[in-house]
Amino acid sequence: MKKFRFMLLILPVMLAVICLSGCTATKTADGIEYKIEDGKAIITGYTDTTTRTEIIIPDEFEGVPVTEIDDFGLFNAESVEKIVIGKNVQKIGGWSMTNEQKLREFEVDSENQYFTAVDGVLFSKDMKTLIYYPPAKGIEFNNLGQAKEMTQYVIPDGVETIRTKAFYKCYYVDKIEIPDSVKTIEEKAFHRCSALKEINLPDSLITIGKDAFAYCSEETSVTIPSKVESIGEYAFFNCPKIKTVEVLRSEDEIELGEKWYPTDNGREIKELQINWK
């Protein structure tokens, strides 16, 4: 009994010591949540409820460098039109800056060694990976918040990877030109680009990720290039206007995910024809 009472007395102390040595407290400043780990600050959440139009990610928070924007770190910043990334940011999560429908541009500190922005679009420093395209880039809205007209975008030559969620919910782009340098289109890269009507996949393409073009409901045709080795599951989910898929490779040469082909919200399209080489 004495031993049991002793354990009850020291248990809170043990938990406190463990927490002090291993727990990470979240702190908030200027509507942004941070946690500090191993002498580095990580952005973990966005709590601002005002109508601010710009977020400036600082170089430091409480004396330590801000090196990472975690998944959902700046999620749902609904009124923000511009995001400025500080010089110390090294990692940006795939879900970190989605659902920013008024976002027009990114800006990156010139001293940042990992990222850069060109015409407001976020890239890796070497320009080989397109990280994020701001959904409202070049768009004018009417009094009802509706886009006055759609826009188009030409991805720069030399880009090899279109990263996950790069064009996620870019509702106002109806044409995207992909250069013959792109090898990988990652998961959900063009997810819910509902106005996208025309996109030509380059001959250099090797991988199409899961849900890559899901809910691109206005797209009318697709040709799978001859070098493609894998197509992820549901890659063309809910693309009901696509009635013909031309595949420039034999079926047994491609790793195919479940229901990779166009469907009508998951339902089979009776008129769909898939023509293999």
SEDOTOR-414686 format. One record per residue (C-alpha): residue number from 1; x, y, z. Coordinates in steps of 0.001 Angstrom, whole numbers, always signed. Each point is the difference from the previous one (the first is absolute). Layout:
BEGIN
<NUM,<X,Y,Z>>
...
end
This chain:
BEGIN
<1,<+0,+0,+0>>
<2,<+2808,+2419,+860>>
<3,<+1680,-726,-3311>>
<4,<-3266,+669,-1832>>
<5,<-471,+3343,+1791>>
<6,<+3588,+941,-784>>
<7,<-573,-658,-3707>>
<8,<-3121,+2159,+61>>
<9,<+2012,+2834,+1519>>
<10,<+2885,-126,-2458>>
<11,<-2047,-717,-3137>>
<12,<-953,+3681,-615>>
<13,<+3650,+962,+435>>
<14,<+1113,-2655,-2495>>
<15,<-2584,+1164,-2540>>
<16,<+1106,+3607,+425>>
<17,<+3643,-938,-587>>
<18,<-889,-2013,-3095>>
<19,<-2074,+2867,-1383>>
<20,<+2718,+2568,+647>>
<21,<+2553,-2134,-1811>>
<22,<-2116,-1221,-2906>>
<23,<-3294,+1914,-334>>
<24,<-238,+2899,-2412>>
<25,<-2210,+2936,+951>>
<26,<-1884,+1854,-2719>>
<27,<+239,+3781,+12>>
<28,<-1910,+2528,-2058>>
<29,<+1175,+3298,-1443>>
<30,<-1719,+2182,-2583>>
<31,<-2607,-2673,-671>>
<32,<+2541,-2734,-704>>
<33,<+675,-3012,+2224>>
<34,<+3570,-1200,+531>>
<35,<+1700,-2870,+1756>>
<36,<+3716,-80,+756>>
<37,<+1935,-3236,-468>>
<38,<+3762,-489,+67>>
<39,<+656,+3730,-151>>
<40,<-2263,+550,-3020>>
<41,<-3468,+1528,-309>>
<42,<-2724,-1777,-1969>>
<43,<-3255,+1623,-1121>>
<44,<-2820,-2353,+983>>
<45,<-3206,+1991,-322>>
<46,<-1746,+3177,-1101>>
<47,<-2401,+1553,+2494>>
<48,<-532,+3505,-1356>>
<49,<-3708,+809,-429>>
<50,<+419,+3479,-1470>>
<51,<-60,+945,-3660>>
<52,<+3764,+409,-295>>
<53,<+1309,-146,-3559>>
<54,<+3678,-771,+578>>
<55,<+1978,-2512,+2034>>
<56,<+3692,+604,+572>>
<57,<+1790,-3070,+1312>>
<58,<+2755,+1358,+2233>>
<59,<+3627,-1065,-115>>
<60,<-120,-766,+3727>>
<61,<-2482,-657,+2800>>
<62,<+1133,+489,+3606>>
<63,<+3619,+67,-1104>>
<64,<+20,-3235,-2035>>
<65,<-283,-345,-3798>>
<66,<-3377,-764,-1573>>
<67,<+898,-2986,-2173>>
<68,<-3234,-1809,-800>>
<69,<-3644,+507,-896>>
<70,<-1718,-3185,+1121>>
<71,<-2985,-1632,-1696>>
<72,<-3026,+2281,+572>>
<73,<+2350,+2618,+1452>>
<74,<-1575,+2823,-2021>>
<75,<-3133,-1897,-1006>>
<76,<-3243,+1938,-640>>
<77,<+1544,+3472,-26>>
<78,<-3073,+1053,-1934>>
<79,<+605,+3740,-333>>
<80,<+3761,-114,-662>>
<81,<+1195,+1208,-3397>>
<82,<+3760,-148,+510>>
<83,<+2367,-2260,+1946>>
<84,<+3604,+1071,+605>>
<85,<+2373,-2830,+937>>
<86,<+3002,+783,+2192>>
<87,<+3597,-896,-693>>
<88,<+217,-2949,+2410>>
<89,<-2948,-2096,-1211>>
<90,<+1284,-3381,-1179>>
<91,<-3119,-2167,-130>>
<92,<-3574,+638,-1110>>
<93,<-2633,-2702,+533>>
<94,<-2242,-1133,-2822>>
<95,<-3161,+1119,+1810>>
<96,<+1595,+3045,+1609>>
<97,<-1498,+2758,-2156>>
<98,<-3167,-1412,-1563>>
<99,<-3479,+1581,-18>>
<100,<+1329,+3520,-567>>
<101,<-2414,+932,-2768>>
<102,<+939,+3711,-20>>
<103,<+3742,-636,-81>>
<104,<+1594,+1887,-2892>>
<105,<+3721,-321,+536>>
<106,<+2922,-1383,+1922>>
<107,<+3147,+1927,+805>>
<108,<+3191,-1623,+1305>>
<109,<+2941,+1655,+1746>>
<110,<+2916,+121,-2441>>
<111,<+2243,-1598,+2624>>
<112,<-2158,-3112,+255>>
<113,<+2019,-2983,-1289>>
<114,<-2948,-2371,-459>>
<115,<-2826,+1905,-1710>>
<116,<-594,+2774,-2495>>
<117,<-2976,+1746,-1584>>
<118,<-341,+819,-3694>>
<119,<-2959,+2137,-1101>>
<120,<-1593,-726,+3356>>
<121,<+226,-3813,-350>>
<122,<+1947,-1984,+2605>>
<123,<+2832,-2292,-1157>>
<124,<+2946,-1847,+1459>>
<125,<+3165,+2083,-184>>
<126,<+1348,-2001,-2949>>
<127,<-3309,+461,-1867>>
<128,<-389,-3757,-439>>
<129,<-3129,-272,+2164>>
<130,<-3144,+2098,-219>>
<131,<-1201,+238,+3613>>
<132,<-3139,+2170,-37>>
<133,<-1935,+2015,-2534>>
<134,<-2060,+2769,+1687>>
<135,<-3671,-675,-901>>
<136,<-935,+3648,-610>>
<137,<+3076,+935,-2030>>
<138,<-971,+2565,-2645>>
<139,<-3715,-246,+786>>
<140,<-2438,+2891,+336>>
<141,<-3228,-546,+1907>>
<142,<-3385,+1708,-305>>
<143,<-2110,+1300,+2885>>
<144,<-1356,-3496,+590>>
<145,<+3482,-1449,+392>>
<146,<-165,-1768,-3360>>
<147,<+2941,-104,-2400>>
<148,<-512,+2326,-2960>>
<149,<+1963,-2326,-2269>>
<150,<+2154,-3106,+107>>
<151,<+3782,+13,-322>>
<152,<+2750,-2177,-1487>>
<153,<+3450,-968,+1186>>
<154,<+3182,-1205,-1673>>
<155,<+2241,-2019,+2314>>
<156,<+3647,+1018,-519>>
<157,<+2270,-2329,-1917>>
<158,<+2343,-1956,+2271>>
<159,<-2627,-888,+2599>>
<160,<+153,-3771,+617>>
<161,<-2566,-478,+2775>>
<162,<-3443,+1482,+519>>
<163,<-329,-525,+3708>>
<164,<-2960,-1282,+1948>>
<165,<-2832,+2578,+259>>
<166,<+1920,+2418,-2253>>
<167,<-3200,+1079,-1812>>
<168,<-2447,-1245,+2648>>
<169,<-3391,+1724,-420>>
<170,<+1274,+2424,-2633>>
<171,<-3522,+656,-1223>>
<172,<+864,+2801,-2420>>
<173,<+2618,-1596,-2278>>
<174,<-1399,-1519,-3190>>
<175,<+3262,-805,-1783>>
<176,<+3409,-1093,+1259>>
<177,<+2994,-669,-2217>>
<178,<+2424,-2576,+1379>>
<179,<+3544,+27,-1419>>
<180,<+1811,-3039,-1377>>
<181,<+2170,-145,+3116>>
<182,<-2645,-1120,+2502>>
<183,<+456,-3599,+1132>>
<184,<-2266,-195,+3029>>
<185,<-3498,+1262,+779>>
<186,<-567,-737,+3681>>
<187,<-3127,-877,+1968>>
<188,<-2870,+2503,-339>>
<189,<+2202,+2359,-2014>>
<190,<-2976,+1281,-2049>>
<191,<-2751,-1154,+2361>>
<192,<-3269,+1903,-503>>
<193,<+1237,+2238,-2807>>
<194,<-3631,+142,-1046>>
<195,<+460,+2497,-2871>>
<196,<+2947,-1815,-1560>>
<197,<-919,-909,-3569>>
<198,<+3318,-483,-1691>>
<199,<+3151,-1648,+1267>>
<200,<+2529,-1865,-2109>>
<201,<+2165,-2524,+1807>>
<202,<+3629,+205,-1218>>
<203,<+1970,-2855,-1540>>
<204,<+2434,+203,+2932>>
<205,<-2649,-1017,+2555>>
<206,<+667,-3188,+2015>>
<207,<-2332,+126,+3023>>
<208,<-3586,+1170,+524>>
<209,<-901,-24,+3697>>
<210,<-3158,-975,+1853>>
<211,<-2935,+2401,-571>>
<212,<+2286,+2122,-2183>>
<213,<-2844,+1285,-2216>>
<214,<-2962,-971,+2154>>
<215,<-3043,+2283,-373>>
<216,<+1376,+1715,-3111>>
<217,<-3573,-185,-1214>>
<218,<+415,+2162,-3132>>
<219,<+2918,-1925,-1454>>
<220,<-1057,-1672,-3251>>
<221,<+2928,-2128,-1152>>
<222,<+3227,-1535,+1203>>
<223,<+2958,-1694,-1639>>
<224,<+2362,-2038,+2198>>
<225,<+3563,+337,-1361>>
<226,<+2159,-3002,-879>>
<227,<+2472,+369,+2906>>
<228,<-2601,-123,+2762>>
<229,<+770,-2884,+2374>>
<230,<-2691,+468,+2651>>
<231,<-3410,+1614,+430>>
<232,<-1307,+279,+3552>>
<233,<-3463,-1013,+1146>>
<234,<-2870,+2348,-849>>
<235,<+2354,+2177,-2074>>
<236,<-2924,+1178,-2173>>
<237,<-2816,-445,+2516>>
<238,<-3133,+1964,-930>>
<239,<+1151,+1156,-3429>>
<240,<-3319,-858,-1678>>
<241,<+591,+1919,-3243>>
<242,<+2980,-2141,-987>>
<243,<-1349,-2669,-2321>>
<244,<+3273,-1151,-1579>>
<245,<+3401,-740,+1530>>
<246,<+2911,-579,-2330>>
<247,<+2826,-1932,+1650>>
<248,<+3233,-64,-1987>>
<249,<+1261,-3089,+1811>>
<250,<-1247,-3553,+443>>
<251,<-2089,-717,+3079>>
<252,<+2404,-2557,+1465>>
<253,<+2815,+2570,+51>>
<254,<-1752,+2412,+2376>>
<255,<-680,-403,+3708>>
<256,<-3664,+958,+312>>
<257,<-1736,+1009,+3215>>
<258,<-3607,-831,+802>>
<259,<-2435,+1860,-2265>>
<260,<+2757,+2186,-1413>>
<261,<-2109,+808,-3067>>
<262,<-2702,+2694,-408>>
<263,<-3219,-610,+1928>>
<264,<-3177,+1913,+687>>
<265,<+396,+556,+3732>>
<266,<+1194,-3589,+316>>
<267,<-2581,-1461,-2361>>
<268,<+1095,-1645,-3235>>
<269,<-371,+2106,-3161>>
<270,<-1755,-2238,-2540>>
<271,<+1360,+1861,-3013>>
<272,<+3597,-20,+1262>>
<273,<+2560,-1503,-2336>>
<274,<+3578,-717,+1069>>
<275,<+2216,-563,-3010>>
<276,<+3304,-1722,+787>>
<277,<+2988,-32,-2290>>
end
